[in-house]
C-alpha cells in the first residue's frame, strides 16, 4: 500500500518520477578503515544462531559483500540473509523502472559528531527533501523523505544530519520545505524540535512546498532530542524518514577523546521507487532498522577507534514505533545519561521511541566490538554495527576523529 491521502495531499506534484536527477554526495562522508589483504574476525560466545563474526572492507565504501568465514559461508551476528549485494548492486527485476534507475549512489555517513557552530547564535537552515534511495543492500530503492542541515544532505541513505549546540545557546532555525527542484518536495512538511519550548501550532505548523518559517529559541535543557516532521498523519512522515537528532551539550559535560552519533530508525519500504508502505507502519512491521540510515553499514565498514581512549556515543531512537536496547558487545558503559537520568556500570541502555542520551566507555584491547540493539529481531533487520579498536588509526581514518 502506498502513502495514504491526507490533509497536505493537494501539494503532491502530478508526476511521481524523479528520473534523470544526478545524485548528490554528502559532505561529511567518513573515509573508510582499509584492511588490505586480510579479514578482521571476531569470535563471539553468543547463541545467536551459533554464528562467528567477521568484518572486512572492499576497495571503496559500499563496494563489496561482507566477509565470509573460512568455510565460505557468510556469518553475522544478525544471522541475516545478506546475498553479497553491495549498496550499489543492481536489481535486475526492477532494472527498467525509471524510479529505480534514478536512485542515489550510496555514501557512508560520517559517524563523528559535528562541531557546534561558531558565534553567539547557532544558525541552522533545515531543508526537507524527498528522494529515491536505498536503506538496505538487500532491497530495491524507494522514496524516502529526509532533512538536510546547513547544506549537508546524507543522500544515498535515509539519514538526516545531527544538529549540535551547547546548553544556554540561542538557536536560530530556518525551515524550508523543499525550495528547489532537486529537493523535490511534494507534500506539506513541518519541523518539530523537541528541544524547543514553543507553541506547536505557531512554530511547528505544516507549510506547503517552497515556503519557509523562521524562529529562535533558547536551548535551556541539556540532552539528546528528536527533531521530526509533525504534519498529519505524523506516523507516515516519521516512518518515511523525517527524523533527526539535536544534541544540547550540558555545561559541565566531561571531555572525551571521541564523540560519535547514532540514530536508530525504522523503514517501511513500499513498491520500488514509490512512497513507503503506511499499512506496515500501522502494523509496526518495518522491513529495515538502521543506525544512521542504512542497514548493517557500520558492520561492513567498522568505525575506527583507539584502544583505551574515552568514547562517547550520542544516541536517539527515532522510532517511530519500536524500542531500542543499545549494547556494545565486549564493552561496559562507565557512565550513561538517558533523558536526564544518569548512572554507571551498565551493559545496555533502553530507549523508547523519541528518547535519547549518551554512553561513555573505553575498549581495553585491540579487536572488533559489535554494537547492536539487543532486541535481536530488530538487529537482524539491520541495527548492527561495529567498532574496531587499534593502537593507532590509519591516516585515511582521521576523519573519524
C-alpha positions, -999 to 999 in steps of 0.1 A, spaced: 0 0 0 14 34 -9 11 66 11 -24 74 21 -42 106 11 -41 132 38 -45 169 45 -15 181 26 -21 158 -5 -31 189 -25 6 197 -27 15 164 -44 30 170 -78 13 154 -107 44 134 -117 58 108 -93 90 104 -111 124 117 -102 142 105 -133 174 119 -146 185 137 -113 222 135 -106 229 121 -71 244 144 -46 272 132 -24 270 142 13 297 165 26 306 147 58 315 112 44 338 91 66 368 77 48 369 40 54 392 20 75 412 -1 50 423 -36 58 441 -47 26 446 -84 20 432 -95 54 400 -102 73 392 -90 107 375 -118 126 358 -118 160 346 -150 175 317 -142 200 304 -167 226 268 -160 217 239 -182 210 227 -160 181 225 -188 155 259 -200 168 275 -175 144 310 -162 143 315 -125 134 336 -114 105 341 -80 91 360 -68 60 364 -39 36 362 -36 -1 383 -12 -22 357 15 -19 329 23 5 299 2 -1 316 -18 -29 318 -53 -17 299 -80 1 306 -88 38 334 -112 46 328 -149 46 341 -174 71 368 -200 61 341 -224 51 327 -200 25 295 -193 45 286 -157 54 282 -155 91 270 -124 110 255 -116 144 223 -108 127 221 -142 110 206 -123 81 203 -134 45 228 -109 30 232 -120 -5 265 -103 -12 250 -73 -28 268 -40 -21 248 -8 -16 252 -1 -53 241 -35 -65 216 -37 -94 182 -53 -90 175 -69 -124 139 -75 -117 134 -37 -115 161 -26 -140 136 -10 -164 119 11 -137 129 48 -141 124 54 -104 150 27 -96 174 39 -123 173 74 -107 181 62 -72 211 77 -54 246 63 -50 254 50 -15 278 70 6 288 61 42 277 88 67 305 100 89 295 89 125 317 117 141 295 142 159 297 176 142 312 206 159 289 232 175 286 261 150 306 293 159 291 325 172 268 336 199 238 325 179 237 290 165 222 292 130 206 262 113 190 261 79 169 229 77 156 218 43 132 189 37 136 168 5 122 137 -10 145 113 -28 146 78 -42 173 58 -23 181 25 -7 183 19 30 195 -17 26 216 -35 0 190 -63 0 160 -42 -10 153 -20 -41 152 18 -36 120 36 -27 111 72 -19 124 84 14 117 118 30 146 135 47 161 167 61 193 185 52 211 207 77 232 238 66 237 223 32 246 188 43 224 161 29 231 124 36 219 113 2 223 76 -7 210 67 27 178 76 47 196 95 74 194 132 83 223 151 99 225 159 136 225 195 150 247 203 180 245 232 204 255 240 240 232 244 269 220 280 271 227 288 234 203 309 214 193 287 184 182 303 151 161 280 129 151 285 93 130 256 80 124 254 42 101 228 28 119 219 -4 126 252 -20 144 237 -51 138 213 -79 164 190 -66 146 189 -32 115 176 -50 92 184 -20 57 174 -30 40 172 4 34 198 31 60 193 58 70 208 92 98 208 117 91 198 154 122 203 176 118 185 210 145 208 224 125 239 217 99 252 242 75 268 217 37 266 209 35 240 181 6 255 162 26 286 155 61 273 151 58 236 141 30 241 116 28 225 82 39 246 53 35 239 16 64 232 -7 86 262 -14 76 280 18 98 287 48 94 295 85 119 312 109 121 312 147 145 313 176 146 295 210 169 292 239 184 257 244 179 256 282 177 219 287 206 195 280 201 162 263 197 144 230 165 155 214 145 143 185 136 166 156 109 154 132 81 163 109 48 168 128 25 170 97 -5 147 96 -5 117 95 25 120 117 33 83 116 36 85 78 61 114 78 83 98 105 81 64 90 91 79 57 123 91 72 117 127 85 136 124 118 169 135 132 190 143 163 197 176 181 223 174 208 223 200 236 255 196 255 254 202 292 276 230 306 296 206 328 299 177 304 333 160 309 356 159 278 363 127 260 386 117 231 360 108 206 323 117 201 301 97 178 264 98 168 239 70 161 202 74 152 182 41 153 155 44 127 129 22 111 119 20 74 88 6 57 96 3 20 67 1 -4 69 -6 -41 102 2 -58 107 39 -64 75 49 -47 64 61 -12 67 38 19 40 14 30 16 30 55 -1 -3 63 33 -17 75 37 14 97 3 9 113 12 -28 119 46 -18 134 63 -41 109 94 -24 95 114 -42 68 146 -24 79 160 -10 111 192 10 108 219 30 125 223 63 105 201 54 76 215 22 60 213 -14 73 245 -30 85 267 -2 71 289 1 102 292 -37 104 305 -39 69 326 -7 75 335 -6 112 342 27 130 379 30 139 388 39 175 419 37 197 424 12 225 419 29 258 405 62 246 374 77 261 345 73 237 311 89 239 282 78 217 252 101 214 221 80 208 185 85 198 158 61 190 138 79 163 113 51 161 86 58 151 72 26 167 98 3 183 122 5 212 160 3 212 182 -16 236 217 -3 228 246 -26 237 283 -28 228 294 -64 228 326 -67 248 322 -33 264 306 -19 296 294 17 298 313 36 325 286 63 326 253 69 309 227 96 306 192 89 292 165 116 294 183 133 323 186 102 344 223 92 350 240 60 360 272 40 357 285 4 351 257 -5 326 256 -32 299 226 -18 280 206 14 277 170 13 269 153 40 247 117 43 238 106 59 206 119 96 206 142 90 237 179 99 236 210 101 257 247 91 256 271 65 269 308 68 279 332 39 277 366 26 266 377 -5 248 405 -23 266 421 -44 239 425 -44 202 397 -61 182 363 -57 168 334 -48 191 299 -51 176 272 -27 187 236 -37 184 201 -32 196 197 -61 220 162 -66 205 176 -92 182 147 -92 158 155 -56 150 192 -63 149 186 -89 123 168 -62 102 199 -40 101 206 -24 135 241 -38 139 275 -21 135 310 -24 149 339 -5 164 374 -16 155 399 -8 182 437 -5 175 468 11 189 467 38 163 444 49 135 455 47 98 459 80 81 427 76 60 406 71 91 415 105 105 381 119 95 366 96 122 383 116 150 
